[in-house]
Amino acid sequence: MSLPLTRIEISKDYLNFSAGHFTIFSATQRENLHGHNFQVRAAVTTSIGSDGLTFDYILLKKTLKRLCDELDERVLLPQHSPHLRLEQQPAQVIAHFATEHIPFLNRDVLLLPVRNVTIEELAALLLTRLQAHPDLIDRDIREIEVGVSSGLGQWAVSSWKLT
C-alpha cells in the first residue's frame, strides 16, 4: 500500500537575503549595479509516514536559511555569462563588460555558477542546492519548488519532480 502524499510549504520572513547585482541584457547593455531584498520560499511533496509525519521539516527550514545566508550581503556575479569576463586577482575581482572594468573587493563578491543574476537563475540555483543537500537526500521527497522574489508580486519558481 502506498503512503499518502502531502505538500509542505515554507515561506518565512527570515528566508531572505540582501544582495547587489546587475542584469546583463546583451554584449553592450546591462543594468546599473543595484540591490534587492530577495525573499525565498519552498514547497516539497513527500509521503506521510505511518506515524502521521513526513519528516522533521525544521531541516528544510534550516537548510533554506543557510542557503540564503550564503548569498546575503554580497555582490552576486555570474560565472557563465557569455558577455562578462571575471578576472580574479589577489585582493579583488574585476568584472569586464564591453569596455567597462568594474572592480570589487574579493570579500564583497560571490561568484555564482549561473549565466545571469536574475530571479530565474537564482531560483534554479537554490533548487539544485536544495536537492543535493545531504540533510534532505533520503527524505522521500517527490517534488520540490523553490521561489525567489526580488520585490512584491514578482517571483520566479523552479521545480523538480521525481519521475
N, C-alpha and C positions, 0 to 999 in steps of 0.2 A: 504494500500500500504506500503510495507516495505521500509525502508530508505536504501540508498546505503551505502556500507561499504568502508572503506579506511584503509590503514596500515600507521601508523605514526612510523618512525624510528628515534631513538635518539642515536647519537654517538658523544659525545662532549669530547674535550681534558680534561676538568675538571672532567669528570666521571672516577675517578681513586682512588686508594688507594695503599699505600706502607705498606707492612706487612711482618713479618717474619713467617716462618713455617717450618715444616719438614713433608714429606710424609712418612707414615708408610706402609711398604710392607708386613710385616709378624710379627709374635711374636718376631722375633730376628733381623729383618732388617728394618732400617729406613734411610732416608737421614740425612745428617748433617743439622743443623739449618742454614737457609739462607733466603733471602728475594727476593721479586719481586715488581715491579711497575705494579700492576694489572690495567687493563682497563675494563670498564663496558659499555655495550650498551644494548638497549632495543628496542622492537618494540611492538606496540599494534594495534590490529584490532578493529575498533569501527565504529559506524554509523555516517554518516554525517547528521546533523540536517537540518531543513528547512531553516535555516539561512546560510547554507554553511559551518558551523563549526562542528568539532567533539566535543571537549571540550577544555578548556584552557590548552593545554598540557605543559604549564610552570609548572603546578602542577606535571606532570610526571617528568620533569627535576629536579625540586626542591626535589622531593621525592627520586629520584635516587642519587642525590648529598648527601642528608642526610644519606642514606644507606651506601654510600662509606665513608663518614666522620666517621661513627661509627666503621669502620674497619681499618681506617688509623692509621699508626704509632703504631701498636700493634703487639705482637706475638700472632698468632691465634692457639688455641689448640682445638682439637676435644673432646667433652664430651662423645661421644658414641662409641669411638674406643674399640674394643674387646682386643686390645693389649696395651692400655695406661690407667694407673690409675692416676687420678688427685687428689692431696691432697691439700686442701685449708687450709692455716694457716693464722694467723692474718696479717702478712706482706708479705707473699709470697704464690705462688702456686708451688708445687713440682710435676713434671711430672715423673711418674715411668714407665720406659720402659725396659723390660727384666731386666738386672742387673743395669741399669743406674738410677740415681736420679738427675733430671735436675731442678734446682731451678730458678724461675722467680719472680721478684717483682710483686705484685698484680697490680700495676698501669700500668705495661707494657703488661699485658696479657688480652686477650679477649677469654673467653670460648664460643665455638660455639656448637649448637645442631646438630653436624654432626659426621659422622664416621671417616672422614679423612679430612685434609685440602688440598683439591685438587680443581682445577678449576671446575670440575664436581659438587662437593658438594657445592662450593661457588655459582655457577650459580643457583642450585636448591634452596639454602637458600635465595638468593636475590629474586628469583621468588616468593617464598612463602611470603616473607615480603612485596613485592610489591603488590601482590594480596590482602593482608589483610590490606593494608594501608587505613586509613579512608578517605583520600583525593581522593581516586580513586574508592571507592566502588560503588557508584551509577553513573558511567560514561558510561554505556552501552558498556563496554569493552567485546569483544567476544573472544579475543585471546591475549596472552602475550608471548613474548620470551625475555629471559634475557641471555646475553652472558658475559662471564668473560674470559679475556686473561691474561696469565702470561708472554707473550712475543710475539714478532712479528710472525704473522701467526699461532698462537696456541690458539684456542678458544674452550670453552665448552659452549653449549647453552642448556638451559632448557626451555620447553614450556608448556603452558596450553591452552586448548581450551574449550570454553563453548559448551556443548553437548546438 
